[in-house]
Amino acid sequence: MAMRQKVDGKVQSWSERRLVIRSVRHAQAAAAALRARVAKAMAQIEALNQRGRGQKRFETVSAFRQAVVAIVQRYGVEALLWFRFTPHVTSRPVRAYRGQPARVDCDRHATVEVRVDEAALEATIARLGWRVYGTNQPMASLSLAQAVLAYRSEYQVERSFGRLKGQPLSLTPMYVQRDDHATGRMRLLSIALRVLTLLECVGRRQLAAEGATLAGLYAGNPKRETDRPTAERLLEAFEDITLTIVKGSHQIVRHMTALNPLQQRILGILGFSSALYTRLCTISAEPP
């Protein structure tokens, strides 16, 4: 497909492939979720017809309709249910009593009949699971399967951008005025993002190879285990480490908090030696 777009007064053109894909598994899951929402909406609507202590009564069709519309909008099934409202008026004679004349009281209420619009439901289900992807890569360099897998892994790229813009890297807000400062900060944080991503990948890959899990990363729930720890949680496990440096008259003494079993385990799955920390604990002569 030939594409054109004007950018800064110049026409840019390129060739693009459009890939129309349907995930059967995603469609089945979405269909099951949709049917569940329809069932819940119908149950809540039918419950409005019940009369008794604690049940709200709707005396007019308009009030009843507002309650029904609120339910179908909450579950997102506005076009999938069919309704018919029926007003009811019941007359009840009341005898004269203590000077009050005889009268006829009217009891007014409304009911609703609800059914599934099967044709609309099936048409909606038939549209579930479809995606349209676009790429400017030719078939020779990017096959259909590769393009689909690339799009399905898109969340990983978006998650990295989220890390870069928010916690823990906090690219924004950027309190710099010079362009070269902004460029330098962007490059530095991009390197930090690569380190975070690599650290997380190595840790998860090693746990998968061992068929193991890691516990102790979640504050308040030390027994909770995971085989896909985030880089942020792995680093948080080391936040209580303190390095103390004491300078004497003839020597410098360095003392560091001892590594606990969790920290030693994390270093092991990342392929690091505990000597990264223990070698900092040294006693050295102060230079003259």
N, C-alpha and C positions, 0 to 999 in steps of 0.2 A: 504494500500500500504506500503510495507516494504522499508525503506530508509536506506542508509549507507553512511557514510562520514568519511574520515580519518582526525583526528585532533591530532596534535602533535605526529604523529606516531601511534596513537591508532585508531582503527575502532569503530566509534560510530554508533549504529543502533537504529531505532525507527519506530513506525507505524504512518502513516500519512493518513488523509482523504483528497481527492481532491473534491471540491464542484464546479460544473459547473452551473452557475446561469445566467439567462437572465432577465433583468429588462425591462418589456414591455414599461413602461412610459419613461425610459431613451432612449430606442431604438426609440420610436416615436419622441421624441424631437430631437435626433441626426439625424434621417432621414429627418425631416423637415428642420433642419439647413443645411444638405448636399444638399437637393434639392434647397434651397435658394442660396447656393454658386454656384451651377451649373447654375442657372438662371442668376445670376449676371455675371458670367464668359462669358456665351453666349452673353449677351447683350453688354458687352464691346468688345468682339471679332467682333460681327456683326457691331458695330459702326466704326470699322476700315475700313469697306468698303465704308463708306460715303465719298463723295468728295465735297469740297466746301471751302470757306474761313476759314482759321484757322485749317483745317483738314490736318494731316500729310499724305503724299502720299508715298506709298511703290512701288518702281520701280522694285524690284526684289522679287522673291519668298523667297529667303533666309532671306532677311530683314524682310519680312512679318512674316515668321515663327518664328523668334526670338521674335517679339512682341507678337505673340500668345502664345508661350511657357512661356513667362514671366507672362502673365495673368493667365494661368491655374496653374502655380506653386504658384502664389500668393494666389489662392483660394483652392489649394490642390485638384484639380480635373483632374490631368494629365491623368489618365486612364479611364475617364468617358466621354470624348468628342471625336468625330470623326471629322477630318478636311480634306478638299480637297482644295488645292491652284490652282488657274488658272492664268497663265500669260496672259496679253493682250497687243497687239501691234496695234496701230492705226496710219495709214499713213495719212499725211496731205500735199498736194502739196502747195508750196510757189512760187509765180510768181517772175520773175526777177524784180529788182527794183534798180535804181540808180547805175548801173554798177555791181550789184550783180547778179550772174547767178541764174536761177531757180533751186529749190531744193525740196526734199521731207523730211519733218521732221517726225520723229517717236515718238509717245507718248507711253511710256511704263509704265504699272502699273500692279499690281496683286490684286486679290480678293480671298476671302476665303469663303468656305461653311462649316458651322459647324452644327453638329447634336449630340444629346445625344446618347451614347451607352447604350441603355436600358438594355441589358443583363448584362453589367458590373455594371450599377447603381443598379439594383435589387440585384445582388450578393453582392455588398458592403453593401447595406441596410440590407441584411439577416445576416450579421456578426456583426451588431451594437447591443450594449446592453449586450453582453456576457462578463462574468467575470469568472475567475478560482481562487477559494480561497483554501487555505490549512490550516489544523489544525491537531495537534496531540492529540486533545481531542476526546474521544470516543463519540458515539451517546448518550450514557446514561447520560453523563455529559454536553454535548453541542449539542442541536438539530440543525437541518438544519436552522430553523428560527432564533434561537439565534446566530448562526454563521454568518448569513447574516447581522443581526442587528449590531453585533459587528464590522464587517468590514465596515459597512456604518457609524459607529460612529468613525472610525479610524482618521478622520480629526481632531477630538477634541484632541486626543492624540498628533498628529503631531503639532497642534497649541501650545500645552503646551511645547513641545520640542523647538519650535521656540521662545517662550517666554524665555525659560531657556537659550538658546544660544545667543539670541539677546536682544532687548529691551523688557521689562525694567530691566531684571535681569542680563544680560551680563555676562554669565559664561565665555565666550571667548572674548578677549584673557585672558589667565590666567598667570599673572605675579608672580608665586610662584615657588620655587625651590624644596621644601620638599614635599614628598608624603603625609605626615600627614596634611600639610597645604592645599594641593589640595583636600584631602578627606573631611577636615572640611569645606572648602568653598562649596564643592558640596552638602554636607548635609544641610548646612545653606540655600543655594539657593533653594534646594528641598523643604524645609519647607516654604520658601517664595512663591514658586510656588503653593503649596497647599493652602496657604492663598488667593492668587489671584484667583485661580479656585473656591474656596468655596465662596468668596465674590461675584464673578460674578454669580454663580449659585443661591445663595440666592436672589440677587437683581432681576434677571430675573424671578425666580419662584414667587416672591411676586407680581411683576407687572402683571404676567399672571393670578394670582389668583384674582387680583383686576380688571383685564381687563383694565388696565391703561397704559399710556405711560409717558415718562420722557422727558422734554424739558430743554434746556439750557446747554447741554453738549458740543455742537459744537461751537467752536469759530468762530465768524463772521456770524453765523446763529442761533441766540438764539431761534427762533421759531421752529426749526427742532425737531421733536419728534422721540423717539425710544422706543420699548418695549424690546429690547435686548441690553442694554448698556454693554460695556466692563468694566472690572475691572479697566483698565488704565484710562478710561474717568471718572469713578466714583471717583477715587483718585485725578485726576487732578482738580476736582471741589473744592478741599480743599487746593490747593497750595498757595492761597493768605492769609492764616491764619498766624498770627504772635503772638507769646507769648512774652510779655515784662516783665522782672523781675527787679524791682527797690528795691535796698537794702538801707534802711535808718539807722539811728542811733539806732532806737528801734524797727523797724518793717520791714517786707518784703512785698512789694505790687506786685501782679501779675495781668497783664492786657492782655486780648486776644481779637483779632478781633471778633466782633459779627458775629454769624452765619447768613447767608442770607437764604431766603426761600428754594432755591435749596439744599443747604447743609443740612438743617433740613429735607427736604423731603428724601434725600438719606439716612440719618441716620434712618429715619422711616422705609423705605422699607428693610433696612438691619437688623432691629430689635434692633437698638441701641438707647439709650437715649441721648439727647443733653447734659446731665450732664457729659458725657465723656469729653466735652470741658469746659462747664461752671464752673465745680467744680475746674478748674485750676485757676480761677479768685478769689483769696483769699487774705486776709490781715492777716498776722501772725506775732506774736511777735518774734523778733530775740532772739535766746537763749543767755543767758549770757555767 
